[in-house]
């Protein structure tokens, strides 16, 4: 009789234990409890990617413009690289002109430097494997540099001009090219070709929901042949929170990789930390 009682008690304990496990939703060590059906999953919420920081619209709701991060938040600096290619340069690429710069990307990876690449849609179409590789590397972030690399104002370094009514679609076409190339999660940041913009351009892009990103340090790498001169110009101009504009186009900026190999160790020696533009924008938001 005593044995039967003990067996019955053991079975009750086992059943109670099974009910408790089912209620907790546990399937073994390390698994989070299953939430009640009406409650959102804390684990899913934590795993969901946060929205990239952007600036609030400017006066009259115009597209906001970002030039540099806070000066007093430590020695951070963002290296940015424009991957330029105009909509009509396909024949030049077919003839062998290189608008990409794999050596530069490899150097940034080797030096473990995070960076923001402002890419044209035309560049992504010409080099989809490179665009996808850059976009999938957590060290980098890809932002929008228009589809065509045509200017958004008149008289901008001799670039052809996008009509005002097509400005927004030019930006959206670039995002479409990124998706086609397999670039995940491009940033909601836009850099005007040549940096040229006016109130009309800022108004035209309001509905696109982007933050326009300029810079406060010009590297001078475009068409430069002296890497030392480019490095000196950057090193002389950098301040805490700086955004440096450079290029990821071998044919138009052939010494950029060499200049980066000089710039990075010297800025690190001075105590600078390299960040992506999104971190600077996030820091700027925190100081508002």
C-alpha positions as CSV (number, residue, x, y, z in Angstrom):
1,X,0.0,0.0,0.0
2,X,2.8,2.3,0.9
3,X,4.5,1.7,-2.5
4,X,1.3,2.5,-4.3
5,X,0.9,5.8,-2.4
6,X,4.5,6.7,-3.2
7,X,4.0,6.0,-6.9
8,X,0.9,8.1,-7.0
9,X,2.6,11.0,-5.3
10,X,5.5,10.7,-7.8
11,X,3.1,10.8,-10.8
12,X,1.3,13.8,-9.3
13,X,4.6,15.6,-8.8
14,X,5.7,14.8,-12.4
15,X,2.3,16.1,-13.8
16,X,2.6,19.3,-11.8
17,X,6.1,19.8,-13.0
18,X,5.0,19.4,-16.6
19,X,2.2,21.9,-16.2
20,X,4.6,24.4,-14.7
21,X,7.0,24.0,-17.6
22,X,4.2,24.4,-20.1
23,X,3.0,27.6,-18.3
24,X,6.6,29.0,-18.5
25,X,6.9,28.1,-22.1
26,X,10.4,26.7,-21.4
27,X,11.9,24.2,-23.7
28,X,15.3,23.8,-22.0
29,X,18.1,25.9,-20.5
30,X,18.6,29.3,-22.0
31,X,15.2,29.7,-23.5
32,X,13.1,32.7,-22.5
33,X,9.7,32.2,-21.1
34,X,6.8,32.5,-23.6
35,X,4.8,35.7,-23.0
36,X,1.1,35.8,-22.6
37,X,-0.6,35.9,-26.1
38,X,-1.8,39.5,-25.5
39,X,1.7,40.8,-24.6
40,X,4.4,41.6,-27.1
41,X,7.6,39.5,-26.9
42,X,10.3,41.3,-25.0
43,X,12.9,39.1,-26.7
44,X,11.5,40.0,-30.2
45,X,11.4,43.7,-29.3
46,X,15.0,43.7,-28.1
47,X,16.1,41.8,-31.3
48,X,14.3,44.2,-33.6
49,X,16.7,46.7,-35.2
50,X,16.3,50.2,-34.0
51,X,15.5,53.0,-36.5
52,X,18.6,54.9,-37.6
53,X,18.8,58.4,-36.0
54,X,17.8,61.3,-38.2
55,X,17.4,65.0,-37.6
56,X,14.1,66.7,-37.2
57,X,12.9,68.7,-40.2
58,X,14.3,72.1,-40.6
59,X,12.4,75.5,-40.8
60,X,9.1,75.2,-42.7
61,X,9.5,71.4,-42.7
62,X,12.5,71.5,-45.1
63,X,14.9,68.5,-45.3
64,X,17.3,68.9,-42.3
65,X,21.0,69.3,-43.1
66,X,23.8,67.8,-40.9
67,X,27.4,69.0,-41.2
68,X,29.2,67.7,-38.1
69,X,28.7,66.1,-34.7
70,X,29.0,67.7,-31.3
71,X,32.4,69.2,-30.6
72,X,32.4,68.5,-26.9
73,X,31.5,64.7,-26.9
74,X,35.0,63.4,-27.2
75,X,37.3,62.8,-30.1
76,X,35.1,61.1,-32.7
77,X,35.4,61.5,-36.5
78,X,33.5,60.0,-39.4
79,X,35.3,59.2,-42.6
80,X,32.8,59.2,-45.5
81,X,33.3,58.1,-49.0
82,X,31.3,59.1,-52.1
83,X,30.9,56.2,-54.6
84,X,30.3,58.4,-57.6
85,X,29.1,57.4,-61.0
86,X,26.8,59.4,-63.3
87,X,23.9,57.8,-65.1
88,X,25.7,58.1,-68.5
89,X,29.1,56.7,-67.6
90,X,28.2,53.1,-68.4
91,X,30.2,53.1,-71.7
92,X,33.3,54.4,-69.9
93,X,33.0,51.5,-67.3
94,X,32.5,49.0,-70.2
95,X,35.7,50.4,-71.7
96,X,37.7,49.6,-68.6
97,X,37.4,52.8,-66.4
98,X,37.2,51.8,-62.8
99,X,34.6,53.7,-60.7
100,X,35.0,51.3,-57.7
101,X,38.0,51.0,-55.3
102,X,38.2,47.5,-53.8
103,X,41.7,48.3,-52.4
104,X,40.3,51.2,-50.3
105,X,37.5,49.0,-48.9
106,X,40.0,46.3,-48.1
107,X,42.3,48.8,-46.3
108,X,39.4,50.1,-44.2
109,X,38.6,46.5,-43.2
110,X,42.2,45.8,-42.4
111,X,42.6,48.9,-40.3
112,X,39.2,48.2,-38.7
113,X,37.8,51.6,-39.6
114,X,34.0,52.1,-39.6
115,X,32.8,54.3,-42.4
116,X,29.8,55.6,-44.3
117,X,29.7,55.1,-48.0
118,X,27.4,57.5,-49.9
119,X,26.6,55.5,-53.0
120,X,24.9,56.4,-56.3
121,X,22.4,54.0,-57.6
122,X,24.3,53.8,-60.9
123,X,27.4,52.7,-58.9
124,X,25.4,49.9,-57.2
125,X,24.1,48.8,-60.6
126,X,27.6,48.6,-62.1
127,X,29.2,46.9,-59.0
128,X,26.3,45.0,-57.3
129,X,28.6,42.5,-55.6
130,X,30.7,45.2,-54.1
131,X,27.6,47.2,-53.0
132,X,26.2,44.1,-51.4
133,X,29.5,43.2,-49.7
134,X,29.8,46.7,-48.3
135,X,26.2,46.8,-47.2
136,X,26.4,43.5,-45.4
137,X,29.6,44.4,-43.5
138,X,28.6,45.8,-40.0
139,X,31.7,48.0,-40.2
140,X,30.1,50.1,-42.9
141,X,26.8,51.8,-43.6
142,X,25.5,52.7,-47.1
143,X,23.7,56.0,-47.6
144,X,22.2,57.7,-50.7
145,X,24.1,59.8,-53.1
146,X,21.4,60.0,-55.7
147,X,20.9,57.7,-58.6
148,X,22.3,59.8,-61.4
149,X,25.0,61.9,-59.6
150,X,23.4,64.9,-61.5
151,X,23.4,68.2,-59.6
152,X,20.4,69.4,-57.6
153,X,21.2,73.0,-58.4
154,X,22.5,74.9,-61.4
155,X,26.2,75.6,-61.8
156,X,27.6,72.7,-59.7
157,X,31.0,71.7,-60.9
158,X,29.8,71.3,-64.4
159,X,27.4,68.4,-63.5
160,X,24.2,67.9,-65.5
161,X,21.2,69.1,-63.5
162,X,18.2,67.1,-62.2
163,X,14.9,69.0,-62.8
164,X,13.2,69.9,-59.6
165,X,10.2,67.7,-60.3
166,X,12.5,64.7,-60.6
167,X,14.7,65.2,-57.5
168,X,12.7,63.0,-55.2
169,X,12.4,60.2,-57.8
170,X,16.1,60.4,-58.4
171,X,16.7,59.6,-54.7
172,X,14.1,56.9,-54.6
173,X,15.6,55.3,-57.8
174,X,18.9,55.0,-55.9
175,X,17.2,53.1,-53.1
176,X,15.6,50.9,-55.6
177,X,19.0,50.1,-57.1
178,X,20.3,49.3,-53.7
179,X,17.4,46.8,-53.1
180,X,18.1,45.2,-56.5
181,X,21.8,44.8,-55.6
182,X,20.8,43.1,-52.3
183,X,22.0,45.9,-50.0
184,X,20.3,45.5,-46.7
185,X,19.0,48.5,-44.7
186,X,20.5,51.5,-46.5
187,X,20.5,54.5,-44.2
188,X,18.0,57.4,-44.5
189,X,20.8,59.8,-45.3
190,X,21.4,61.7,-48.5
191,X,24.4,63.6,-49.8
192,X,23.8,66.0,-52.6
193,X,26.2,65.5,-55.6
194,X,28.9,68.1,-55.2
195,X,27.2,69.1,-52.0
196,X,25.2,71.6,-54.0
197,X,21.7,72.4,-52.7
198,X,19.3,75.2,-52.1
199,X,16.0,75.8,-50.5
200,X,14.1,74.4,-53.5
201,X,16.2,71.1,-53.4
202,X,15.6,70.8,-49.6
203,X,11.9,71.3,-50.2
204,X,11.8,68.8,-53.1
205,X,13.2,66.0,-50.8
206,X,11.0,66.7,-47.8
207,X,8.7,63.8,-48.6
208,X,11.7,61.4,-49.0
209,X,12.2,61.6,-45.2
210,X,16.0,61.8,-45.5
211,X,18.6,63.8,-43.5
212,X,21.0,65.6,-45.9
213,X,24.6,65.0,-44.8
214,X,27.3,67.5,-45.7
215,X,30.8,67.7,-44.2
216,X,33.1,70.1,-42.4
217,X,36.5,68.7,-43.7
218,X,37.2,68.5,-47.5
219,X,40.0,65.9,-48.1
220,X,40.8,67.3,-51.6
221,X,41.3,63.7,-52.8
222,X,39.2,64.2,-56.0
223,X,41.7,64.1,-58.9
224,X,44.6,64.4,-56.5
225,X,47.9,62.7,-57.2
226,X,49.7,63.5,-53.9
227,X,48.5,61.2,-51.1
228,X,50.6,63.2,-48.5
229,X,48.9,66.4,-49.5
230,X,45.5,64.8,-49.1
231,X,46.5,63.4,-45.7
232,X,47.8,66.8,-44.5
233,X,44.6,68.5,-45.5
234,X,42.5,66.1,-43.5
235,X,44.7,66.1,-40.5
236,X,44.9,69.9,-40.4
237,X,41.1,70.1,-40.7
238,X,39.7,67.5,-38.3
239,X,38.1,68.5,-35.1
240,X,36.0,66.4,-32.6
241,X,32.8,65.4,-34.4
242,X,34.1,66.1,-37.9
243,X,32.7,64.6,-41.0
244,X,35.4,64.1,-43.7
245,X,34.4,63.8,-47.3
246,X,36.5,61.5,-49.5
247,X,35.8,59.3,-52.5
248,X,35.5,55.6,-53.4
249,X,36.2,56.0,-57.1
250,X,39.6,54.9,-58.4
251,X,39.4,56.8,-61.7
252,X,38.6,60.1,-60.0
253,X,40.5,59.7,-56.7
254,X,43.4,57.4,-57.3
255,X,45.4,58.2,-54.1
256,X,42.6,57.9,-51.5
257,X,43.6,54.5,-50.2
258,X,47.2,55.6,-49.7
259,X,46.0,58.7,-47.9
260,X,43.8,56.7,-45.6
261,X,46.7,54.6,-44.6
262,X,48.4,57.8,-43.4
263,X,45.4,59.5,-41.9
264,X,44.1,56.6,-39.7
265,X,47.1,55.9,-37.6
266,X,47.9,59.5,-37.0
267,X,44.3,60.4,-35.9
268,X,44.3,57.4,-33.6
269,X,47.6,58.5,-32.2
270,X,45.9,61.9,-31.4
271,X,43.2,60.0,-29.5
272,X,40.4,60.0,-32.2
273,X,37.9,57.2,-32.5
274,X,36.4,56.5,-35.9
275,X,32.6,56.3,-36.1
276,X,29.9,56.1,-38.7
277,X,27.7,59.1,-39.5
278,X,24.8,57.6,-37.7
279,X,26.6,57.7,-34.4
280,X,27.4,61.4,-34.9
281,X,23.7,62.2,-35.7
282,X,22.6,60.2,-32.7
283,X,25.0,62.2,-30.5
284,X,23.7,65.4,-32.0
285,X,20.1,64.4,-31.2
286,X,21.2,63.6,-27.6
287,X,22.4,67.2,-27.2
288,X,19.2,68.8,-28.4
